[in-house]
Amino acid sequence: MNNTDTPARTPDRTPGPWDLKPEEVAVREAQAQPAFEEPVEKDQSLVWAVLSTALMAGFLWWITGSVIVAGAVLIGLFVHEAGHAVVMNRLGMGPARIYIIPFLGGLAKARRAAKSEWDGVLVSLAGPAFGLLAMIPFVGVWMATGQGEWLMGAFFIAMLNLVNLVPAPPLDGSKALGPVLTRVHPRLEQIVLLVIGVAVVWWGLSTGRFILAAFLALSVFSHLKRGVWRAAWGTLSWPEAGKSLALYLLTLAVCAAAAVGALMPMVEGDPASAVRLGLNSLGVR
């Protein structure tokens, strides 16, 4: 006698009342199969999270020479990536994780891919839009103390989000504007993003931002190797492409206005002087 729930059926006998029905046998067999579970990516260890954040903080302090400005950029980086993560979770891509990458920046990583290119556009623009919220406490402290260093911290937070909107891989601007360009023509995204990418690499080299330039150069090279980036003409509808472009331009304008606004008190309220000061901070003269 075997250890199964029912006697084995044989072709030469009629099933009795003790036998399972065919559909019940199928259910039992399905239950016996090991369930497939999607592999869960391990979270970043606490030790490495603390170490990478400390390395990034030290690097920012070294290049800015200010604890306040370095702290502002680090906080702005966390808020920026949190913006990506919040929208990823809302769109069913989570649970998203935030990583600090020493000397380069941050990364919000989703567990699942975006369901559509429209969702991808929303995720990419959420970082710069939410990131501006980090300016509020620094502007508040400046209003209370009058110390310009706090205002510079707010300015660099705005610049962090503004630079991320440049349509060069792998910055957020390329992920927001790329699908729109593909909707116009399948090759337009590749041409525009690569041209701007090369220009940004040249800017990094000419202004002494060698780590950033090397990182962007590697990204541009990897995009060259990818060949075709999206399906021909993409999957955005024309109304979605229009909304994506409008949201991109709106976010770009708000970030630029926030950067200029943070500098206005330093130049006696002159917008032109504030723009020149902001460009000078980027090495553009």
C-alpha positions as CSV (number, residue, x, y, z in Angstrom):
1,M,0.0,0.0,0.0
2,N,1.4,3.4,-1.0
3,N,1.4,6.7,0.9
4,T,-0.7,8.7,-1.6
5,D,-4.1,9.9,-0.6
6,T,-5.9,7.6,-3.0
7,P,-5.2,4.2,-4.6
8,A,-3.6,4.4,-8.0
9,R,-6.0,4.0,-10.9
10,T,-5.5,1.2,-13.3
11,P,-6.9,0.9,-16.8
12,D,-8.7,-2.4,-16.0
13,R,-11.0,-1.2,-13.2
14,T,-13.8,1.3,-12.8
15,P,-13.1,4.3,-10.5
16,G,-14.8,3.9,-7.1
17,P,-16.4,6.5,-4.9
18,W,-13.1,6.8,-2.9
19,D,-11.2,8.0,-6.0
20,L,-10.7,11.7,-6.6
21,K,-12.4,13.3,-9.5
22,P,-10.2,14.3,-12.5
23,E,-10.5,18.0,-11.7
24,E,-9.5,17.4,-8.1
25,V,-6.5,15.4,-9.3
26,A,-5.4,18.4,-11.4
27,V,-5.7,20.7,-8.4
28,R,-3.6,18.4,-6.2
29,E,-0.9,18.1,-8.9
30,A,-0.8,21.9,-9.3
31,Q,-0.5,22.4,-5.6
32,A,2.3,19.9,-5.5
33,Q,4.4,21.9,-8.0
34,P,6.8,24.4,-6.3
35,A,5.5,27.9,-6.7
36,F,7.6,30.3,-8.7
37,E,8.7,33.3,-6.7
38,E,10.3,36.4,-8.2
39,P,13.8,36.8,-6.9
40,V,14.0,39.6,-4.4
41,E,17.0,41.9,-4.8
42,K,18.9,42.3,-1.6
43,D,18.8,45.8,0.0
44,Q,21.9,47.8,0.4
45,S,23.6,46.9,3.7
46,L,23.4,49.5,6.4
47,V,27.2,49.7,6.6
48,W,27.6,50.5,2.9
49,A,24.7,52.9,3.0
50,V,26.4,54.9,5.8
51,L,29.8,54.6,4.2
52,S,28.7,55.8,0.8
53,T,26.8,58.7,2.3
54,A,29.8,59.7,4.4
55,L,32.1,59.5,1.3
56,M,29.6,61.6,-0.7
57,A,29.4,64.2,2.1
58,G,33.2,64.4,2.3
59,F,33.5,64.8,-1.4
60,L,30.9,67.6,-1.5
61,W,32.6,69.4,1.4
62,W,35.9,69.1,-0.5
63,I,34.7,70.6,-3.7
64,T,32.5,73.3,-2.1
65,G,34.6,74.3,0.9
66,S,31.4,74.8,2.9
67,V,29.7,72.4,5.3
68,I,26.4,74.2,4.8
69,V,26.5,74.0,1.0
70,A,27.7,70.4,1.1
71,G,24.9,69.5,3.5
72,A,22.4,71.2,1.3
73,V,23.5,69.3,-1.8
74,L,23.4,66.0,0.1
75,I,19.9,66.7,1.4
76,G,18.8,67.9,-2.0
77,L,20.1,64.6,-3.5
78,F,18.1,62.5,-1.0
79,V,14.9,64.5,-1.6
80,H,15.4,64.4,-5.4
81,E,15.7,60.6,-5.3
82,A,12.8,60.3,-2.9
83,G,10.7,62.1,-5.5
84,H,11.5,59.4,-8.0
85,A,10.9,56.6,-5.4
86,V,7.5,58.0,-4.3
87,V,6.2,58.1,-7.9
88,M,7.7,54.7,-8.7
89,N,5.7,53.2,-5.7
90,R,2.5,55.0,-6.7
91,L,2.8,53.6,-10.2
92,G,3.3,50.0,-9.0
93,M,7.0,49.9,-9.7
94,G,8.1,49.5,-6.1
95,P,9.2,49.0,-3.6
96,A,11.8,51.5,-4.8
97,R,15.2,51.9,-3.1
98,I,17.5,54.9,-2.9
99,Y,21.2,54.5,-3.2
100,I,24.0,57.1,-2.8
101,I,26.8,56.7,-5.3
102,P,30.0,58.3,-4.0
103,F,31.5,61.1,-6.2
104,L,28.6,60.8,-8.7
105,G,25.2,61.3,-7.1
106,G,22.2,59.1,-6.3
107,L,19.9,56.5,-7.7
108,A,16.3,55.5,-7.2
109,K,15.9,51.9,-8.3
110,A,12.5,50.4,-9.0
111,R,11.8,46.7,-8.6
112,R,9.6,46.6,-11.7
113,A,9.8,48.4,-15.0
114,A,7.4,51.2,-15.9
115,K,4.2,49.9,-17.5
116,S,4.4,52.5,-20.2
117,E,6.7,55.3,-21.5
118,W,4.2,57.8,-20.0
119,D,4.8,56.4,-16.6
120,G,8.6,56.6,-17.3
121,V,8.2,60.3,-18.1
122,L,6.4,60.9,-14.8
123,V,9.0,59.1,-12.8
124,S,11.9,61.0,-14.5
125,L,10.3,64.4,-13.9
126,A,9.3,63.6,-10.3
127,G,12.9,63.9,-9.1
128,P,13.6,67.5,-10.2
129,A,10.1,68.6,-9.2
130,F,10.2,67.1,-5.7
131,G,13.8,68.0,-5.3
132,L,13.1,71.7,-5.1
133,L,11.3,71.1,-1.8
134,A,14.7,70.7,-0.1
135,M,15.3,74.4,-0.7
136,I,12.6,75.5,1.8
137,P,14.5,75.0,5.1
138,F,17.6,76.6,3.7
139,V,15.7,79.7,2.5
140,G,14.0,79.8,5.9
141,V,17.3,79.8,7.8
142,W,18.7,82.5,5.5
143,M,15.6,84.6,6.2
144,A,16.1,84.2,10.0
145,T,19.9,84.7,10.1
146,G,20.7,86.6,7.0
147,Q,23.8,84.4,6.3
148,G,24.3,84.1,2.5
149,E,25.8,80.6,2.8
150,W,22.4,79.2,3.5
151,L,21.1,80.9,0.4
152,M,23.9,79.4,-1.6
153,G,22.9,76.1,-0.3
154,A,19.4,76.6,-1.7
155,F,20.9,77.7,-5.0
156,F,22.9,74.6,-5.4
157,I,19.9,72.5,-4.6
158,A,18.0,74.2,-7.5
159,M,21.1,73.7,-9.8
160,L,21.2,70.0,-8.9
161,N,17.7,69.6,-10.2
162,L,18.1,71.9,-13.1
163,V,21.3,70.1,-14.4
164,N,19.5,66.8,-14.1
165,L,17.0,68.1,-16.7
166,V,19.7,68.4,-19.4
167,P,18.6,65.9,-22.1
168,A,21.9,63.9,-22.0
169,P,22.1,60.3,-21.0
170,P,21.8,59.2,-18.2
171,L,20.3,62.4,-16.7
172,D,16.6,62.7,-16.0
173,G,16.1,65.0,-19.0
174,S,17.0,62.3,-21.5
175,K,14.4,60.0,-20.0
176,A,11.7,62.6,-20.0
177,L,12.4,64.1,-23.4
178,G,13.6,61.0,-25.2
179,P,10.2,59.3,-25.7
180,V,8.9,62.6,-27.1
181,L,11.7,62.9,-29.6
182,T,11.2,59.2,-30.7
183,R,7.5,60.0,-31.2
184,V,8.5,62.7,-33.8
185,H,11.1,60.4,-35.5
186,P,12.7,57.1,-34.5
187,R,16.2,58.4,-34.9
188,L,15.7,61.9,-33.5
189,E,16.2,60.8,-29.9
190,Q,19.5,59.2,-30.7
191,I,20.8,62.2,-32.6
192,V,19.7,64.9,-30.1
193,L,20.8,63.0,-27.0
194,L,24.1,62.0,-28.3
195,V,24.9,65.6,-29.6
196,I,24.0,67.1,-26.2
197,G,25.8,64.3,-24.4
198,V,29.0,65.1,-26.2
199,A,28.6,68.8,-25.5
200,V,28.1,68.1,-21.8
201,V,31.2,65.9,-21.7
202,W,33.2,68.7,-23.3
203,W,31.7,71.2,-20.7
204,G,32.8,68.9,-17.9
205,L,36.3,68.6,-19.3
206,S,36.7,72.3,-20.0
207,T,35.5,73.3,-16.5
208,G,37.6,70.8,-14.6
209,R,34.7,68.5,-13.6
210,F,36.6,65.4,-14.7
211,I,34.8,62.8,-12.7
212,L,31.4,64.0,-14.0
213,A,32.8,64.2,-17.5
214,A,34.2,60.6,-17.4
215,F,30.9,59.3,-16.0
216,L,28.9,61.0,-18.8
217,A,31.3,59.9,-21.4
218,L,30.9,56.3,-20.4
219,S,27.1,56.7,-20.5
220,V,27.2,58.2,-23.9
221,F,29.4,55.4,-25.2
222,S,27.1,52.8,-23.7
223,H,24.2,54.4,-25.5
224,L,26.1,54.3,-28.8
225,K,26.5,50.5,-28.3
226,R,22.8,50.0,-27.7
227,G,21.8,50.6,-31.3
228,V,18.0,51.1,-31.5
229,W,16.8,52.4,-28.1
230,R,13.1,52.1,-28.4
231,A,10.5,50.5,-30.7
232,A,10.1,52.6,-33.9
233,W,8.1,55.7,-33.1
234,G,7.9,54.7,-29.4
235,T,4.7,54.0,-27.5
236,L,3.6,57.5,-26.5
237,S,0.5,58.7,-28.1
238,W,0.5,62.2,-29.5
239,P,-1.5,63.6,-26.6
240,E,0.9,61.9,-24.2
241,A,3.9,63.3,-26.1
242,G,2.3,66.8,-25.9
243,K,1.8,66.5,-22.1
244,S,5.3,65.1,-21.6
245,L,6.8,68.0,-23.5
246,A,4.7,70.5,-21.5
247,L,5.6,68.9,-18.2
248,Y,9.3,68.9,-19.1
249,L,9.3,72.6,-20.1
250,L,7.3,73.5,-17.0
251,T,9.7,71.6,-14.7
252,L,12.7,73.2,-16.5
253,A,11.3,76.7,-16.1
254,V,10.4,76.2,-12.4
255,C,13.9,74.8,-11.6
256,A,15.6,77.7,-13.5
257,A,13.4,80.3,-11.7
258,A,14.2,78.7,-8.4
259,A,18.0,79.0,-9.1
260,V,17.7,82.6,-10.2
261,G,15.4,83.5,-7.3
262,A,17.9,82.1,-4.8
263,L,20.6,84.4,-6.2
264,M,18.5,87.5,-6.5
265,P,19.2,88.8,-2.9
266,M,22.9,88.6,-3.6
267,V,22.7,90.9,-6.7
268,E,20.3,93.5,-5.3
269,G,17.3,91.9,-7.1
270,D,18.7,92.2,-10.6
271,P,17.6,89.2,-12.6
272,A,20.2,89.6,-15.4
273,S,23.0,89.7,-12.8
274,A,21.5,86.6,-11.1
275,V,21.5,84.7,-14.4
276,R,25.2,85.7,-15.0
277,L,26.2,84.7,-11.5
278,G,24.4,81.3,-12.0
279,L,26.1,80.7,-15.3
280,N,29.5,81.6,-13.8
281,S,29.0,79.0,-11.2
282,L,28.7,76.4,-14.0
283,G,31.8,77.7,-15.7
284,V,29.8,79.4,-18.5
285,R,31.1,82.9,-19.2
